[in-house]
């Protein structure tokens, strides 16, 4: 009887540890990790850059985000009538981001978010985004044109003690602070015990 209980306990412990990926101080559930984050394949392919600063990638369905960020649009109907689904993939890293200097760049205020300013640089199809602060401007991320007036931004932020980057469309860009509050709370709830 005791032997059966010990075996069951061992199986339960081993299966629960197999359901999470320990990264730094957080135990990330595999249900929220992208396939590449949980792949145990040992590849000898040398055609990829290697860096020890990169961490796992998280994935959240749009409807899950909408439960925590009420105005998050997880289903968007485009002017053409087609629908797109907004989800959230978050790349985690240990390293700080490479931040481009603003210098004397001319900035244009975002229509969607008044505290965000864009610098188009050499292309109308991709640009840098800066956030206005009391003492100047701070790098926010980079954006790319999708079609028409639609665009998607790669937000780069420090959330808790983790550097994260995630894509957010112009439909949800004004909710980025609530998205990051959700991510911060979610990461806190995943602290290894």
Order of alpha helices (4+ residues) and beta strands (2+ residues): alpha-beta-beta-alpha-beta-alpha-beta-beta-beta-beta-beta-beta-beta-beta-beta-alpha
